[in-house]
């Protein structure tokens, strides 16, 4: 390992590999990416691969319309993220990304749920998101596989999915083609100022870098703590379930307006059932493991929304750590009091927005985008309320 680089990127998930790609390709920079384990081994590779654009139901129900209006500017990043996904298979020469956007349906089975969707969709449309309120006939006309007791819902045509097992690696290969160096199983252990640069301590020795980008996901707060900064970054164990492969059944991304549910079918035919239900941490290892108390209600919601799912056999369920913040808003841009250090952190729905916000942060780090650019300024660490 050379002991110097123009940029050190910490974290080998989707955000880190995408940032490294843009720094190397767009800036012609000498880029070193550090990953403490294997690429794509955390949230980036263990999520369900959904493209979300609608405001999520759970925080809307729990925190109300005031929260939703504060969160609403984030929708523009998510919309731009989905548009960016559409470009990636050709740009990265990666058809295996399986990018598809056939629309998302948020399904109501009770009048109160439909009233909630009506209020929520008004906030979404005010941010420029195309979302349409459907009555029962329109909903079942679009999606006859839904439960016949569905009374309506919302339809967002840009929502969809990609393959989370492939995306990070596609960015990593492209970054390396443009000269980036990627060190796996090499953890960063500290950061200190070194004259006009930064000294990043690693398990393989120190690296002197002009600039540093923190893409460490759930550990982003730990990395910021090395600089004396306290960021409101959280880590939550959640779980996902996948079924056996079946003939095409569900072309859309399906949500429930009642509780946490995301349901979709992969290109191979498996149905993936998630929605953010909590897993638990193993008392001995501290690693996330599946919690039956979450598994059963998640499956019940899936069957209530799409009755044909009841006939399918579950192949496996898995648990992983997802990155979060209390307000669900991302933290992007330059870290205050640490000139030359940048943060790329998108909570909960980072798979959707990741490729877009990675490019924004890389442009800031390269000095090609002003830090007060309105697309990113409201999410800067210094702008946190």
Buried (B, 14 or more C-beta within 10 A) or exposed (E): BEBBBBBBBBBBBBBBBBBBBBBBBBBEBBBBBBBBEEBBBBBBBBBBBBBBBBBBBBBBBEBEBEBBEBBBBBBBBBBBBBEBBBEBBEBBEBEBBBBBBBBBBBBBBEEEBBEBBEEBBEBBEEBEBEBBBBEBEBBBEBBEBBBEEBBBBBBBBBBBBBBBBBBBBBBBBBBBEBEBBBBBEBBBEEBEEEEEBBBBBBEEEBBBBBBBBBBBBBBBBBBBBBBEBEBBBBBBBBBBBBBEEBEEBBBBBBBBBBBBBBBBBBEEEBBBBBBBBBBBBEEEEEEBBBBEEBBEBBBEBBBBBBBBBEEBEBEEBBBBBBBBBEBBBBBBBBBBEBEBBBBBBBBBBBBBBBBBBBBBBBBBBBEEBEBEBEBBBBBBBEBEE
